[in-house]
């Protein structure tokens, strides 16, 4: 590679005149001396979100197949002038630390929309708006930080859903609309994804996130009944680990950017007739990442189809083998360590005009391949996946003293206390209490002889809604019918 006092030089130019080549982040100009390792980068002027190239080169009975899949260096931008609504679950199933983490995550999310208008609501049994109308995203974040949020029984996801939809409907017709719904999805069984409906009329994009405390990170969830709900709007269901620690503010902001704009293409698959197993890219490719693979196929494959998802938007591209790509791939195949025969190598060498073990200009023993030492051919990104949304559950049960606990008897005792507070004497009836661990999510009191709207029955029910369940309530869900 040169002699003492004389270094080799090189030049490079992009095939497309609108693209540019950079050396160490700066535009490459003229010829450059080759002084140690150098990284050249091709910066495309207008790259597709999902692109690449493909070559299929017959070498006798077999074919050399080469695929390169590329994800644009920047897949998307945060929409300008967006109108954003954030809903935060403050029910008892969320502990105080997790509610603080929800607030921190919502503030980090809002920070990605500097020119947006926003509104924030919290919900437990009832919906509590922090704003009566649209305010700046910065003001919404400030108001949320100053709000005193109190945990209460009742996860009224349905009421919060209707409230958010109503607020979204007041946004200007041409404004991008976004919703971030933070909850643990622990609610009464009567509330289902199908019962909530969609934001179709409001044209809003929804992200629904089941949250837990921890190091900030987001993972999309594509399976389960709740996953379909946000997908219909273009958004996703997320399993979110969030934190209220000041030391993790930067990490929190970085993680929540993916709620503001898509940063990767997920569920990536490659299909084509006769493709070998090696043509299996990572399931997720982030901005600027790619996948490059060369292998032998049993026969020629004229084209491949690459599919993926940007949030829940489907992307697809078809890469067809062409003469230029076949010539380039034929030359590069000698660095791929394929088990080629000499006749197959000859076909590739002639097609790619390449120096090879079976063509001249290479002073080595016949059959010896050029060294690939020091070359890194692995440009694929890494992807991770999670199972069902249930993996992100949180909370713990009380150890107790080992004595048996009767939830119905305990609830009946609370009802008797409510009778006394409401000024009643001996009363009889039934009470249906639906709980998720230590939270009451549904409650109905029916007293013998009471008519609809009976004030005493209403008072008892109101008192029961304020009851804080003890740690002995540990089941994920239960419905208790109690005689009182």
N, C-alpha and C positions, 0 to 999 in steps of 0.2 A: 504493500500500500504506500509506496514512496521510498525515498532514500534520505539519508541524513541531510538536513538543510533544505529539503525539497518536499513539501507536503502536497498530496493530490488535492485537486479542487473539484467541485461538482456544481452543477446548475440544475434547477428544477422549475417546471412551469405547469400550471393546471391545464387539464384538457379543456375545461370550460373557461373561457376568458373572463367571465364574471366572478369566478371563484378566486381564492388567493391561497398561497402557501406561506405558512409561518414557521420561523425558526425561533424556538424559545419564546414564543408569544409575540414576536415581531415579524413584519412582512419580510420575506426573503427577497433580497435585491442582488442581481448579478450572480457571479460565481462566488463560491465560498470555499475556504480551505477546510479540509477534513481533519480537524484537530480533536481527536477523541470522540466519544459517543455524541451523537446529535439526534434530536427528535424533530422530524418534520411533520407538520400538521396541515392537512387540507381543510380549509374553511370554506364551506359551500355558501354561495350567495343566497340561494333560496332552496334549502333542502326540504324534501318531503318529510312529514312526520315519521313515516315508516317507508324505508327504501332499501336499496342494495343492488346486487347483481347476481347473475347465475350463469354458469357455463356447464355444458355437457359435451365431453370430447370422446368420441368413439376411438378406442385403441385396439380394435380387433373385436373379439366377442364381448369384451367388457367396455365400460365407459368410466372416464375420470370425471367426477362431479365436484364442482366448486361453488359454494354459496357464500355470499357476504350480505349480512343483514345490518342495516344502519338505522339508528334512531337519531333524529335531529338533535343538535346541541341545545336547543331550547324549544320545547314542545308547545308552549302556550304562554299567555300573559294574563295577569289579573285584569278583569274587565273594568273599564273606566265608568265612573258614575253609577256604580252598582247601588242597589237598595238591599240591605242585609237585615235579617231578623235572626236573633239568637234566642233559643229557649233553653233554660237551665233547670234541671230536676233538683228540687230541694226537699224531697221526701225523706222520711226517717231511714229508709234503706241506704241512703247516702250518708256516711259519717261526716263529721265537721271537716276533717282533713280533705276528704274527697270533694266536698262542695267548694272549698278554697281552691282545689286543683282545677275544678270546672271553671271557676271564675278566671283563673290564670290562663287557662287554655282559650277561653272566649276572648280575653283581652289580646292574647297573642294572635288569634285569628283575625280580629278586627284591625290589628296593626298592618295587615297586608292590604287593606283597602283605604288608603290615605284620603281619597276624595269621595268616599262612599257616604251615604246616609244610612242610619241604623236605628233599630229599636231592640230592646232586650226585655224578655219576660221570664219570670221564674214560675214554677208550678209545683204544687204538692196536691192537696185536696182541691185547692182553688188556684186560679191563675192570677199572678200579681205582676202587672206591667210596671217597668221602671220609667216608661215614657208614654206620653199621650199622643205623640206624633214623631215624625222623623227628626233626628238630630245628627250631627256629624259623628262619624265613627269614633273620633277621638273623645267627644263628649260622652258617647255611650259607654266607652271603656272606662272613663273617669267615674261616671255615675255608678257603674257596676262595682268598681273598686271601693266606693264609699258606702254601698248599700249594706245593711245589716240583714243577712239572710238567716232565717230560722228554720230548722228542720221540723216538718209536720207530717202527720199521717196522710195517706191518700196520694197515689200517683195518677193524677187525672191527665194522662197522656192525651185522651180524646178531647178534653176541653182545651188543653194547650194547643193541640193541633188545629182546632177551629179558630182559636184566637190568632195564631200565627198566620193562618190562611187569610183571615180578615185584614190583618195589617199589611200583608203582602199585596193584597188587592188594591191598596191605596197608592201604590208606587206608580210613577209615570209609566205610560204605556210602552215607551221605548227604552226603559231602563232595565239593565240586567238585574235579575232578582235571585238572591241567594238565601238559603235557610240552613242554619246549623242547629241541630236538635241534640242536646246532650242529656243522656239519661242512662239508667241501668236496666231499662226494659222490664223492671219488676212491677207489674201492674195487675189489675184484676183480669180474670180469664175472659170476661166479656169484651175486653178491648183486644182486638186482633188487627193485623195489617189490613185485612179486607174491610173491617168496620170503619177504618179511618178515611178511606178514599184517597184522592191524590191532590197534588197542587196544579193539575193540568190547567184549570181555568185561570189560575194566577200566573202561569208560565214561570214558576219558580223552580230552581234547581236545589234539591234537598240533599244534605249530608246528615245521616242519622248515625250517632256514635254511642256505643255502649262503652262506658268509661270505668277505669280503675286507677288507683294511685300508683305511681311508679316513675321510672325514668321515661321522659317524653318519647313516644314512638307511636306510629299509626300503622295498622295492618288492615287491609281491606278484607271484607267477608262477603263471599259470593253465594254461600249456601245458607239454607234456612228460610223460614217463612218471612222474617223481617227484611231479608236482603232484597226481595222484589220491590218493596215499597219505594226506596230511594232510587232504584235503577230506572223506574218508570219516568223519573224526572231528569235523568242524566247523571245523577249522583250515585253515592254508594253507602252501604252500611260499613261502619268502621269499628274495629276493636281498638280502643284508644287507651294508652297508658299516659297519664298526665301528672304534672307535679306543680306544687305551689312554691317550691324552693327558689329563692332569689338567685342562687348559684346556677340554676338550670334555665334561666330566662332565655338565653340565646338558643339553647337546644330546643326549648319549647317552641320558640318562634320558627326555627328551622323545620320542626316536625309539622306544625300546623299550616305551613305553606301549602301542603298537599290538599288541604281543605279549600284553599283559595284558588289554586290552579293545578291541573294534572302535571306530575313530574316524571311519569314513567308510563310505559306501555306494558300492560299485564296480560296474562293468559295468552302468551305468544305461542303459536304453533306453526309448523312448516309442513306442508303436504305436497306430494308429487308422486307420480307413478314410479314405483321401484326405488324410492329413496332408502338408503341404508339407515340403520339405527343411529349412526353418528350425527345425523341431521336433526338433532333435537336441541334447540336453543334453550337457554334458561327461560323459565316461565315469565320472568319480569326483566325488562331492559329499561334502565333509567336514561334520562337525557344524555346524549353523547356516547352511550354505550353501543356495542355491536356484537355480532356473532360471526365467526369465520370458520368454515369447515371445508376440508377437501377429503374425499373418500372415493372408493371404487364402487360402482354400481353394476348390477348384472346386465343392464342394457341401458340404452340412451334414455334420458329424461328430458323432454323438450322444454319444460317450464316447471316452476314451483309456485305455490300460493302461500303467502305469509299473512297470518291473521293475528290480531291482538285487540286489546281494549284500552282506550284512553278514558279513565274513569269507567263509565258504562257505555261509552260510545264505541261502536265497532269500527275497526280499521282493517283494511285489506289491500294488499298489493300483489300483483302477479309479476314475477321476474322470469323473463324468457332468455334462453341461451341465444347469443348472437356471435358473429364472427370475431369482432374485436375482443370481447370478453373471453372467448375460447382461446384466442391466441395468447392473451395475457395469462390466463389460468394454466395453459399448457406449459409455459415457462416456469411458473411458480410451483407447479406440481412436484418439481425435483427437490423442493425443500420440505415436502409434506411426509416423507418417510413412508411412502406407499409401497406395498410388495409388488413392484412392477417387474415384468419380464423384459429382456433386452429388446425384443420387437416392439413392445408397448412403449418403452422409453424412446425408441427411435421415432415413433409416430409423434410423441409429445415434443421431442427436441426439434424436429423439422417444422412442426406446426407453430411452435413458440419461438423459433430461431434462438434456441437456448444452448449454452454450453452445458454439456452433460457427460455422464460416464460413457455414452456410446457415440458421442460426436467429438470433433477435434477441438483444438485450442485449450485443452485442459491436460496439463502434464501430471497425470496420476495413473495408477494401475487401472486396467479395464475393469468395469463393474463396480468401482468405488464411487460412492455418492459424495457430492460436495458437503462440507461440514455445515451444520445448522447451529453450532455452539454459539451461545450469546444472543440468539434470536428468540424473541418472545412472540409466539403466534397466538397466544390466548388473549383475545380482546373482549371476551364475553363478560358481562356483568354477573352479579350474584343475585339470586332471588330467594325469598323465604316465603313460607306459607304457614297458615295456621288452620287448625281444624274448625269446628263449629264455634259459634259465638259464645257458647257456654264455657269455653276455656278461660274467659276473662272474668269469671265470677269473683266476688270478693266478700269479705265479712267472716265472722267466726261465731261459734256457739259458746255458751257459757259452760264451764265444767260442772258447776253445782257441787253439792255435797254428796251426791249419790242417791238422794231421796227421789222418789217418783213424783213427777210434776203432772198435774191434771190441768190442761189449758182451759177446758170448759168450766171447771170449778173456779179457776182464777178469774175468768171473764164474768161469770155469774156474780162473783164478789164485787167486781168493779161496777156491775150494773146496779147492785144494791146501794153502793156509795153514790152512784148517779141519782138514784131515787131520792136519797136524803138531800142531796144538793138542790134538787128540783122541787123539794118541799112535799113530796108524796109519801104516803104510808105504804102499806102492804100492796104490792102489785104483782100480777102474774102475766106471763106472755112468753114470747120467744124472741131470740136475737140471733141473726145470722151475721157472722163476722168472718170475712175473707182476709187472710194474712199472707204476706210473703216474708218469711223469717220474722223479724221483729217489727213489722210495719202493718198497720191496718190499711187495706186498700179498698175495702167495700164493707158497708155496714147498713143493716136494716133492723129496726126495732118494731115489733108488733105486740102491743099490749091488749090483753083481753078486754073487749068492750069499748076500746078506743076507736073513734071515728077518724076519717082521713083528715089530716091537718091538726090532730089533737096536740095542743101546746105542751102538755106534760110529756107525751111520747117524743115530741120534737126536742124538748129540753134534754131528755135522757140520751137521745141519739147524739146531740151536740156534745154532751159531756163525754160520751164514749169515744168520740172522734179525737178528743184531747188526751186519751189514755196512752201512756208510753209502755209498750210491751217489754217485759223483762227478757234477759238473755236466754231463758229457758225455751223461748219460741225459736227453734232452730231449723224447722223444716222449710224447704224452698217455697212451698205453697200449701195451704190448708184452708178448708172452709169448716168453721165450727158453728153448729146449730145448738144454741144454749137455751135451756129452759130457765126462765127467771120469774 
